[in-house]
Amino acid sequence: MKKPEHVIIFDTTLRDGEQCPGASMGLHEKLQVARQLEKMGVDIIEAGFPAASPGDFEAVKRVATEIKTCRIAGLARCVKKDIEACAEALKPAGDRARIHVFLATSAIHRKFKLKKAKAEIIRQAVEGVRYAKEFCRDVQFSPEDASRTEPEFLAEVVRAAIAAGATTINIPDTVGFTVPHEFRKLLTYLHEHVPELHDVVVHVHCHNDLGLAVANSLAAIECGARGVECTINGIGERAGNCSLEELVMALKVRADHYGIQTRVRTPELFPASRLVSQLTGMMVQRNKAIVGANAFAHESGIHQDGMLKHRETYEIMRPEDVGVVTGTDLVLGKHSGRAGFADHLTRMGVKINPEQLQVVYDAFIALADKKKMVYDDDIVELLREHLSDVPKVYAIRRLQVTAGNQTIPTATIQIEKAGEVSQDSATGSGPVEAALTAIDRITGIKGDLKSFAIQAVTHGEDALGEVSVQVRFGKEIVAAKGSDIDIVMASAKAYVSALNRHLFLKGGD
């Protein structure tokens, strides 16, 4: 196999990223992210785990159908039913399909999770790869928890997987345990003891439990790895995955050191980050590298003076290199027509059917009546709110609050369910608490608010306020967002959205 002359970006935002607690996405949301990933130029999109649920199966199938330039991967255990589901979901991708099979190999997983001996692990890995190969010529094998697997046994498993037909070998640091020097040592050992690795592509999949996912991935590239599995904003299980934007820009900015880059169109990094944040409800920390709000902010007088004299004194990359532009593009107003609005959506890369267009356009006109100017970010918020795959069991029809330092905060709210409108009032320590308490009283479902964050979507006095919440319902934590010019209304919308998502996930009403 010809070795790639660039670092392959294997994006797993739609699979591992979505496993981040509270960050699940519906079909429409996953398709939006997939289109942005294609626009950005990633090499491979891991669209999901088809055997996990009917929803995951359908999402992988739709992504495989709609995305035309990227390879599409689906995840499967080394189990026949998983591989069959994966192959079926990936059919629309044709020759661009990749089946990604995995099996744990570390001693702790063998003993406590799989309860299998080494010989059985090798047998199952070989059978999994061979069976996947019957459906797909592009088969990737991952020895789960590779970084904690005995190097000698890991080499034996990898050698067997290649002999069975694997074309890509992925070495995961599944629990984020390794450190760069140790990871280099492991990869060097594998290359020395498994000559067959020269005939396949080596990937790495690093988690961020110790904050070393990007560092470990870069160390692997120095040792000959030519694929990195990563996610937008680094979202994923526990502390997350290797951050795509950080890895890509590290290779670009330090091309003098690494001598190899990706094919990612870096001006699409910030739009991708913003889209994933909005769709998942996972806010990006302000000091996040590359895409955080403070990434290009300079407050120190010394820094500002240096910047005015020569930008490179305190900036190693330009904001425009990653898609950060000064201000926000002004787009449309309340006098804009439906055709002009539809054309703008197309230029934004949004694909929706006529019925969906009418819903979003009506919401746009309602917003334009309240705001002087409507921005792209406002439109993304409208798309997120009105085109969610989660059914609106409950919908807010009216909200009135009374608050002040000389009065008891009170909220009166009307909520519709199945065509019937219910109304109730409640008090609280503030108007938001009063509104959420009133919602609990009407629905009869008590949520426990675990996190609450507010940010402006756009700029100006009439900016949309975006509220991100995480709400616990029993043992389940659900993340959701709500936006409105009125921040109390945005809070209520976010809470009701979390409630609707909770009902959707449990299949109730």
N, C-alpha and C positions, 0 to 999 in steps of 0.2 A: 504494500500500500504506500502511495506517495505521501510523504509527511507534509503537513500544511506549512506554508511559509508565513503564517500569522497565528496568533493565539485565538483559538475557537472560543466564542462566547456561547455557552450553553445556559440559556436563561430558564430558571425554574421558579419564577415568580408565581406562575399559575398552579404549580404543584407544591413545592416545599414552602414557597412564600405564603401560600394560602393556608398552610397549616399553622401559621402564627395565630395564637389564641385571639379570637374575635375579629379576624381579618378575612373571613370567608367572602367570596364574591359569587354573584349569580352569573348565569350564562351571558347576558348582555354585557355585564361588566368585564367578564373574562375576554370577550371578543374585542372590546375596546382596547384592553391592555395588549392583546395579541397583535392588533393592527398597529399599535404604537411600537411594539417590539420589531415588527417587520419594517416599519418606516425607519427605525433606528439602525437596522442592519445587523441584528444578532444572527448568528449562524444556525442555532438550534433553539426551538421553543419546546420545553417540556410542558405539555398542555394539561397533564393530570394523571390520575391513577384510575384508569377505566373500571377496574373491578371493585373499586371502593364503594361506588354508589351509582344509580342510574343517572344522577345529575352530572357526576364526573365523566361517565361514559359519553353522555351527550355533548358535554363541553369539549372533550377531546375530538369527537367526531366533527363538530362544527368548526373548531379551529383548523383541523386537518382539511376541511372543505374550503374554508375562506382564505386561508393564508397560502400564498402561491410561491414565495421565494425562499422561505426558511425551511429547514428540515423540521419535522414535527416528531417529537418523542412522547411515548407513553410509558409509565412505570408499571412494572409487574414483579411480583414475587416469583421465585423459581417454582411456580405451581402452574399446572396445565390450565386451570380455569382462568387464572389471571392473564396468562399469555394469550389465550384465545380471545378474551375480552379486549385486550390491548390491540391485537391484530385486527379485530373487527372494527374497532373505533378508528384505527389509523388508515383503513382502506382508502378513504378519499385522498390521502396524501400521496398514494402511489409509490414511486421510487424515492420519494423524500421521507418516507416513514422510517422511524427507528424504534425498536423495542428495547427498552432499558430494563434488564432483569437484575435483581439483587438478592443477596443471601448473606446473613451475618456470619462472620468468621472468627471473631475474637473469643478467647477462652470464656469470658464472663457471659457472653451471649450463647455460646454452645452449651454451657452448663445450666444456666438458669432460664433462658428463653426458649431455645430450640431443643435442649436435652438430647443432643446428638453428638456422636463421636466425629473425629476428623474425617475418617473415611466416608461417613455418610454425608458430611458437608460437601466434600468433593464430588461425590456421586450426584447429589441433588443439583449442584451448580452446573455440572456437565450436562445433565438431562435438561435443565432449564434453558441453557444456551442452545443446545441442539434442537429443542422443540421450537424455540423462538425463531431459529434459523429456517425452519420449514415454512414460516409465514413471511419472513422479512430478511433481506440480505444484510441489512445494517443492524447489528445486534451489539448492544453495550452491556457489559457486566460490571457490577459493583460489589465488592466484598465489604458488606456493611461493617462499620467499626474497624476498618483496616488499620488505623493508626494504633489501635490497642491489640492488634493481632500479632502473634509471634512471627517475626520476619520470615523464618524458614517455612512455616505453614502457609503464610500469605503468598510466598513465591510459588509454592506447590499448587495452590488454588488458582492463581493467576495463569500459570502455565497450562493447567488443565482447561481453563475457560477459553484460552486462545486456541488450543488444539481442537476444542469443540466448535469453534467458528466465530468467537467474539471478535469484532473489528475495532472496538474501543474498550479499553480497560480504565475504569474510574476508581481512583483511590480516595475513599472518603475519610475525613476526620469527623465522624458522625456526631461525637459529643463535644467537639471543640477542645480536645485534651492535649493535642500535640503543640510543640513550639517550633519555630522555623528551623533551628539547627537540627532538631530531632527528625523533622519531616524531610529535610534534605538527605539526612543519613538513611532514612527508610527508602526513599525513592532511588537513591544511589545504589543501595543494596539490591533492590528489585532489578534495576537495569543490569547490574553485574551478574545476577544469578538467574535471570530470565531473559536470555538472548532474544526470545520470540517477541519481546516488547518492541524490538526494532521494526517489526512488521505491522504493528498496530499503532493507534493513537492513544496516548495516555492523558486522561483527564484527572482533575482533583475536585473534591467537593468538601469545602471547609466550613465548619460552623464557628460561631463567634462567641462561645461561652467564656473564653478568656480574652476576648477582644483582639484575637490574632488571626481571624479568618483571611483578611486581605494579605497580611504579612506571610502567612503560611502558603497562600496561593502563589504569591510572587516568588517565594523560595522554591516552590515546585517548578515554576517556569524556568528558573535558573538551572534546575536539574533535568530539563528536557520535557516536562509536561507541556502539551500544546493545546489543552482544553481546560477551561475553568468553568465550573458550575456556580452560578451566582444569581442574585435577585436584585430587583430595583429596590433601592433604599435599604438593602440588606435585610429585608423582612424574612421571617421564617420561624421554624421551631425554636422555642426558648429565646435565646439572645440573638437568633437570626443566622443568616448566611453571609458568605462573602458578598460585599456590596459591589454590584456591577459598576456603578459610576466611579467608585474609588479605584477599583482595579484598572479600568480602562484608562483613566486619567493618569494613574501612576505610571503605566507603560508609556503613555504619550509624553508626559512631562519629562520622564527619565529615560527617554529613548537612548540617550548616550550610555546608559548603564545596561539596559536589558536588550537593546538591539532588535526588538521584535514588538509588533503592536497588534491591535485587533482591527477589525474592519467596521467597527461601530462608528456611526455618524454622531460625533460628540455633541453637536448643537441640539440633538434630540434628547440629551440626558436629563436636562432640567424639566422639559415638558413631560417626560416619562415619569420622573419622580413625583411631580405634582399630580399627575393623573392617578397613579397608584395610591398616593396618599388620600386623595379625594374619594376614590372608589372603595378603599378598604377601611377608611376611618382611622388609619394609623398616621398620626401627625409626625412630621419630620422634625427632629430636634433642631433648634436654631443654630447650634454650633456643629451640625453634621458636616463632615467634609464634602466638598464639591457642590452639594445641592441645598445645604442649610441656609436659612435666611441671613446668617452672619458670615457665610463663607467668603464674601467679598466686601465685608464692612470693615472700616478702619476708623476707630474712635480716638486712639492715642494721637496727641498733637504731633509727636515725632513721626509717627507713621503717616499721618496726613500730609505733613510737610514733604516727606520723602516721595509720597505718591504724586504730589503736585509737580515735583521736579522730574521724576522718572518713575513710571508705574512699576517697573520691574524691581525697584528697591524693596517693595513689600508684597508684590504679587507674582507668583510663579506661573499663573495662567490667567487668561482674560475671561471675564464673565461671559462674553459672547461665545467663547470656545465650548462652553457647556450648555448654551442656550438661554443664559440669563440675559435679559434685555432690560434697559432702563425704562421704567414705567410699564404699563400694560396696554396692549393694543386696544384702542377704542374701536368698537365695531358698529353697533346699530342703535337706533332709537325707536320710540313708540310709533313713528310714522313709517318705519320700514315695512315693506310688504312681505308676504309669505314666500314669494319666489326669491327675493333677495336674502331672506333668512335661510332658506333651503340651500342657496348657493354658498352662503358663508359656512354652513355646517359641512358642506362637501369639502371646502378648502381647509377646514379644521380636521378633515379625515374621518368625519362621523358619517356612518351609513345607517339610516333608519328607513322604515317603510312609511307610506303615506299616512296611515293611522297614527303612528308614533309622531310623525312630523306635526300633525295637527295638535296633538296633546302638548308637545313642547312649545309650539308656536303660541298657543293660547297662554301658556304659562309665561312665555317671554313678553307678550303684550301686557299681561298683568303686572309683571315686574317693571317694564318700561314706563308704565303709568306712575310708578312710585319713585323711579330713579331717573336722573337726568341723562345718564350715560350707562350703557350696558357693555360689559367687557367679555372677552373670551372666557375668563374664569367664572363669570356669572353664568354663562351658557353651559359650561361643564357642570356646574352645580345643578342647573335645571335638568340636564340630562340624567344626572345621578339620581335626583329626587323623583322624577316622573317616569323614568324608564326602568326602574328596578324590577327584577324578576320576583321580588318578594310581594305577595298579594297584600293590598292595604286592607286588612281586616278592620282596623280602626283608623279613622281620619279626623283630624281636627277641623271643625267648621268655624269656630269662633272662640276668641280668647280675650278676656278683659282682666286687667290687673290694677290693683290699687297699692301704691307703695310710697314710702317717704319716712323721714326720721321722726315724724310725729303721728304715725298711723301704723296699724297692724297690717303687714303685707297680706293681701287677699287676692285670690285668683278665681275667676268664674270661667268655666270652659264648657264648650259644647263639642261632643264627639259623636261621629256617625259610625254605625256598624250595621251592615246589611240593610241600609236604607232608613234605619231608625236613629234618631238623634236623641242623645241623653245629655243632661246638663247637671253640673254640680259645682260647688264652691268649696274652697279650703283655705286655711291660713298657713303661714310658715314663717321662718326666720327671715326670709327674703322672698321676692316675687317668683323666682325660679322654683324654690322649694314648694311654695304654695301651689304653683301650676302642676308640678309633678305629683303632689299629694292628691290634687283633684283628679288627675288622670287615674291614679291608683284606685280611688273611690269609685269612679265610673266603671272601670274595666274589671274590678275585683281581682286584679293581678298585681301583687306587690313586687316591685323591682328594687334591688339594692344598688344605688349608684356608686360605682367603684372609682370612676375617674370622670373628670369634667374639664374640658379645655375650650377656650374661645380664641378665634383669630379672625381678622378681616380677610375676606376673599379678595377684594379689590381695594382701591384707595379712595379717599374722599369721605365727606361727611355722610353720604348716603350709601356707603359700601355695604355689601352683604356681610352679615356676621355669620360665621360658620362655627357651630358647636359640635365638638366630638365627644361622645360619651362611651363608657363601657359600663354595662348594667348586668348585674348578676341576677339570674332567675333560677333559683334552686342551686344546682351544681354547675350550671352553664353560664359563661360570661359572653355577652354579645356586644359587639362594637357597632356603632351607627353614627350618622351625622345628620344635622339639620341646618338649614340656612334660611335667613330672613333678614330684612332690614331691622326688624325688632328682635333684639337678642333674646328676650324672654320667649317669644314665639319660636325662634330658632331652637331654643333649649327644649321646648315642648315637642317640636317636630322630631328632634333627635331621639328623645325618650320614646315617643310613639313608634318611631322607625325601629328602634331596638326591640320594642315589644312585638311588633309585627314580624320581625326577623326571628325572634324566639318562637313564636307560634308556628311560623313556616318550617323551622328546623325540627320542631317536635311533631309536626303534622297535625296540629290542632287548630281550633278557631275560637 
